[in-house]
Amino acid sequence: MLNVQIVDDEPIIRLGLQRLIDWEEMGFEITCIAQNGKQALEQLETERVDLIITDIEMPIMNGLDFIKEVREKDKNIEIVILTAYEDFEYAKTAIRCGITQYILKPIEEKAVMQLLMQIRQDIEEKSVRKHRLI
């Protein structure tokens, strides 16, 4: 199983993501959930995650600052941003920070499932390549 962290200040989004997808069937497990980037960083001190799904606009520490902090510590975590903004300046900034993909709200189950399948495949391929080098 690949470990997932969900970071969003909206309780309905956090709950919706948990219930929308059959995470286990997709090969993922939600291991931590945070309301903002600061709380998410604290969780990452004790939790190992393979995928972060984060909002951009959040109080205390926004998603872009959170992503920058994550990237300073770990370049291998897959990161997907959730946003209600179709402003591609956000997307361009996030891409420069090394995100994997972004999803526009409202979230569509089919799109998220396709994205998760692709991310799982990418992680597995990276793992195979890494083991070949060892």
C-alpha positions in Angstrom: 0.0 0.0 0.0 1.1 3.5 -0.8 0.5 6.1 2.0 -1.5 9.2 1.3 -1.7 12.5 3.2 -4.8 14.8 2.5 -4.4 18.5 3.3 -7.4 20.8 3.0 -9.0 23.4 5.3 -12.5 22.5 4.1 -13.9 19.6 6.2 -16.3 18.6 3.4 -13.4 18.2 0.9 -11.4 16.1 3.4 -14.3 13.9 4.1 -15.4 13.7 0.5 -11.9 12.6 -0.6 -11.9 9.9 2.1 -15.3 8.5 1.0 -15.2 9.2 -2.7 -12.5 6.7 -3.6 -12.0 3.1 -2.6 -8.4 3.9 -1.6 -7.5 0.3 -0.6 -8.7 -1.0 -4.0 -6.5 1.5 -5.7 -3.5 0.4 -3.7 -3.4 3.4 -1.3 -4.1 4.1 2.4 -4.9 7.5 3.9 -2.4 7.7 6.8 -2.8 11.3 7.8 -5.2 14.3 7.3 -4.4 17.9 8.0 -6.2 21.2 7.9 -3.3 23.4 6.8 0.3 23.2 5.7 1.8 23.7 9.1 -0.2 20.8 10.6 0.7 18.7 7.6 4.4 19.4 8.0 4.2 18.3 11.6 2.6 15.0 10.6 5.4 14.4 8.1 7.9 14.4 10.9 6.4 11.1 12.1 4.6 9.7 9.1 6.0 8.4 5.8 3.8 9.3 2.8 4.1 8.5 -0.9 1.4 10.9 -2.1 0.2 14.3 -0.8 -3.1 15.8 -2.0 -3.2 19.4 -0.9 -5.3 22.5 -1.4 -3.6 25.7 -2.3 -5.6 28.3 -0.4 -5.5 27.5 3.4 -5.0 29.5 6.5 -1.8 29.4 8.6 0.3 27.9 5.9 -0.9 27.8 2.3 -0.4 24.9 -0.1 2.4 26.5 -2.1 4.5 27.3 1.0 3.8 23.7 2.3 4.9 22.2 -1.0 8.1 24.2 -1.0 8.9 23.0 2.5 8.2 19.4 1.5 10.4 19.7 -1.5 13.3 20.9 0.6 13.1 17.7 2.6 12.0 15.1 0.1 12.0 15.4 -3.7 10.4 12.0 -4.2 6.9 12.4 -2.7 4.2 12.7 -5.3 2.2 15.9 -4.8 -1.2 16.7 -6.3 -2.8 20.1 -5.7 -6.5 20.6 -5.3 -7.8 24.0 -6.3 -11.0 25.8 -7.0 -9.1 28.4 -8.9 -8.7 28.1 -12.7 -6.0 30.7 -12.4 -3.1 29.1 -14.1 -0.6 31.3 -12.3 -1.2 29.1 -9.3 -0.7 26.0 -11.4 2.5 27.4 -12.9 3.9 28.3 -9.5 3.0 24.8 -8.2 4.6 23.1 -11.2 7.8 25.1 -10.5 7.6 23.6 -6.9 7.6 20.1 -8.3 4.0 19.0 -8.2 2.9 15.9 -10.0 -0.6 17.1 -11.1 -3.5 19.3 -10.1 -7.2 18.7 -9.8 -9.9 21.4 -10.1 -12.7 21.4 -7.6 -15.4 20.2 -7.6 -13.7 16.8 -7.6 -14.8 14.2 -10.1 -14.4 10.6 -8.9 -13.4 9.2 -12.3 -10.7 11.8 -12.8 -9.3 11.2 -9.4 -9.3 7.4 -9.9 -7.5 7.8 -13.2 -4.9 10.1 -11.7 -4.3 7.7 -8.8 -3.8 4.8 -11.1 -1.2 6.8 -13.0 0.5 7.9 -9.8 0.7 4.4 -8.5 2.2 3.2 -11.8 4.8 6.0 -11.7 5.8 5.2 -8.1 6.1 1.5 -8.9 8.2 2.2 -12.0 10.5 4.5 -10.0 10.9 1.8 -7.3 11.8 -0.7 -10.0 14.4 1.6 -11.5 15.8 2.4 -8.0 16.2 -1.3 -7.2 18.0 -1.9 -10.5 20.6 0.7 -9.6 21.3 -0.9 -6.2 
